Amino acid sequence: MTSSPSPRIALVTGASRGIGRALALELARDGVHVVALARTQGALEELDDEIRGLGGEATLVPCDLADFDALDRLGAALFTRWGKLDIFVGNGGVLGPLSPLAHVDPKDWDRVVAVNVTANWRLIRSLDPLLRASGAGRVVFITSGAAHRATMKPFWGPYAISKAALEAMARTYAAETASDGVTAMLANPGPLRTRMRAQAMPGEDPMTLRTPEEFAKKCLALLTPQWRESARLYDFPTDRLMDFRAPA
């Protein structure tokens, strides 16, 4: 008797809505077991229902990304259950205050850096052995053009700075895993019809924007075992692969 192949396992942060939810569903359609992390239990349960409706399976992790001890425990739990992790999508993030830098409250600054930067580092620290054990570990961090347009967009300091730091982290991790079967990519979704976009641009007509589902369908290719590129940025607005630098 031949044993069935082990399923691919993916961790998606910020999975309860927007880009994270769309990516979780797209991965489930591709036969991947999704470990869905988000703060909202009810939204995670709704995602689980939809994944089951697709014939897939999910593991729900209700967790605040700023709970760093919980992120450490997550790596240990994934090791105990599967011994590997095939996909990590670092999507969860917060916009933070749109304010002059000198007016940003320290607690708001700390929250943006904790969720957008430090949480991703803690997850790399926790998940790195599991990604290497996969043999085809695939990592995608969701970034933003705001990381490169700080001089043109005043008042976006905490968010833009945190995304620039995330990109530096991705570059470093890509270099460190270049010969270990792990690929590390950035993906810039551009303006999408999400709650964060509505928060940032309250006067914008959301129906003029592309959807997270459209982005997820394109981004899925970066997460397959067949994907070989690393240290690149996928820019969804132009549908182009770039070296790690500012989108055109």
SVG drawing of the C-alpha trace seen along z (x, -y; Angstrom):
<svg xmlns="http://www.w3.org/2000/svg" viewBox="-20 -67 43 69">
<polyline fill="none" stroke="black" stroke-width="0.4" points="0.0,0.0 1.3,-3.4 0.8,-6.3 -0.9,-9.4 1.4,-12.4 1.6,-14.9 -0.5,-18.0 1.2,-21.3 0.8,-23.5 0.4,-27.3 0.4,-29.9 -1.5,-33.1 -1.6,-36.0 -4.4,-38.6 -6.5,-35.8 -9.9,-36.9 -10.6,-39.5 -9.2,-41.3 -6.0,-40.1 -5.4,-37.4 -8.8,-35.9 -8.6,-35.9 -5.2,-34.2 -6.4,-31.6 -9.3,-30.7 -7.1,-30.5 -4.6,-28.2 -7.5,-26.0 -8.7,-25.7 -5.2,-24.5 -5.4,-21.7 -3.3,-23.4 -4.1,-23.0 -4.4,-26.6 -3.3,-27.7 -5.3,-31.0 -4.2,-33.5 -6.2,-36.6 -7.6,-38.4 -11.3,-37.9 -12.6,-34.4 -16.0,-34.9 -14.4,-35.9 -12.0,-33.0 -15.0,-30.6 -16.7,-32.1 -13.5,-31.5 -13.3,-28.0 -16.9,-27.3 -16.0,-28.6 -12.8,-26.5 -14.8,-23.4 -17.3,-24.2 -14.5,-24.1 -13.5,-20.6 -10.5,-22.0 -9.3,-22.0 -8.1,-24.8 -6.6,-25.3 -7.7,-28.5 -5.3,-30.5 -7.1,-33.4 -4.1,-35.6 -3.0,-39.2 0.2,-39.5 1.7,-41.6 1.4,-38.6 5.0,-37.5 5.0,-34.6 2.0,-33.2 3.9,-33.4 6.8,-31.5 4.4,-28.8 2.8,-28.6 6.1,-27.5 6.4,-24.7 2.8,-23.6 3.4,-23.4 6.5,-21.4 4.7,-19.0 1.8,-18.5 3.5,-18.5 7.3,-18.9 7.4,-21.4 5.8,-24.5 5.6,-24.9 4.2,-28.4 4.3,-31.5 2.3,-34.6 3.2,-37.6 0.1,-39.6 -1.3,-40.9 -0.7,-44.6 -2.1,-47.8 -2.3,-51.3 -1.6,-53.3 -2.1,-57.0 -2.0,-59.3 -0.3,-62.1 2.8,-64.3 5.7,-62.2 6.1,-64.7 2.4,-64.2 2.4,-60.4 1.6,-59.0 4.4,-56.6 1.9,-53.8 0.6,-54.1 4.1,-54.0 4.9,-51.0 1.8,-49.2 2.5,-49.7 6.1,-48.6 5.1,-45.6 2.5,-44.3 4.1,-45.2 7.7,-44.5 8.5,-42.8 5.8,-40.1 7.1,-39.1 10.6,-38.8 9.3,-36.8 7.5,-34.5 10.7,-34.1 12.5,-33.2 9.9,-30.7 9.2,-29.2 12.6,-29.2 13.5,-25.5 10.0,-24.4 10.4,-26.3 13.8,-24.7 12.4,-21.3 9.8,-21.7 12.3,-21.4 10.3,-24.0 9.5,-26.6 7.7,-29.6 7.6,-33.0 5.7,-36.1 5.5,-39.3 2.8,-41.8 4.3,-45.2 3.1,-48.6 4.2,-51.3 4.1,-53.6 7.5,-52.2 9.0,-54.1 6.8,-57.2 7.4,-58.7 8.7,-62.0 5.6,-62.3 3.0,-61.2 3.5,-63.2 1.7,-61.9 2.1,-58.2 5.3,-57.9 4.6,-55.0 3.1,-52.8 5.6,-53.7 8.6,-53.3 7.3,-49.9 6.9,-48.6 10.4,-49.8 11.7,-47.9 9.7,-44.8 11.3,-45.0 14.8,-45.1 13.9,-42.1 12.7,-40.2 15.9,-41.1 17.9,-39.8 15.9,-36.5 16.1,-35.9 19.9,-36.2 20.1,-33.9 18.0,-31.2 19.3,-31.4 20.8,-27.9 18.3,-26.2 15.3,-25.6 13.4,-28.6 12.2,-31.5 11.4,-34.8 9.3,-37.3 7.6,-40.7 4.3,-41.3 2.8,-44.8 -0.9,-44.6 -1.4,-48.3 -4.8,-49.9 -7.4,-47.2 -11.0,-47.1 -10.1,-46.5 -11.1,-47.9 -7.6,-49.3 -7.8,-51.2 -11.2,-52.6 -9.7,-53.8 -6.8,-55.5 -8.9,-56.9 -12.4,-57.5 -13.6,-59.6 -12.5,-57.0 -15.1,-55.0 -14.2,-51.4 -15.9,-50.1 -13.1,-51.8 -10.5,-49.4 -9.5,-45.9 -10.4,-43.2 -8.3,-41.1 -9.5,-38.0 -7.9,-39.2 -4.6,-39.8 -4.8,-36.4 -5.2,-34.5 -2.0,-36.1 -0.1,-35.8 -0.8,-32.0 1.9,-31.3 4.6,-32.6 3.5,-30.0 3.8,-26.9 6.6,-24.3 7.3,-25.1 8.2,-28.7 11.9,-29.3 12.4,-33.1 13.6,-34.6 14.7,-38.1 12.1,-39.7 9.1,-41.9 5.8,-41.1 4.0,-44.3 0.4,-43.6 -0.6,-47.0 1.8,-46.4 1.8,-42.6 5.6,-42.6 8.4,-40.9 11.2,-43.3 14.3,-43.2 13.9,-44.4 13.5,-48.1 10.7,-50.7 7.9,-49.8 8.0,-51.9"/>
</svg>
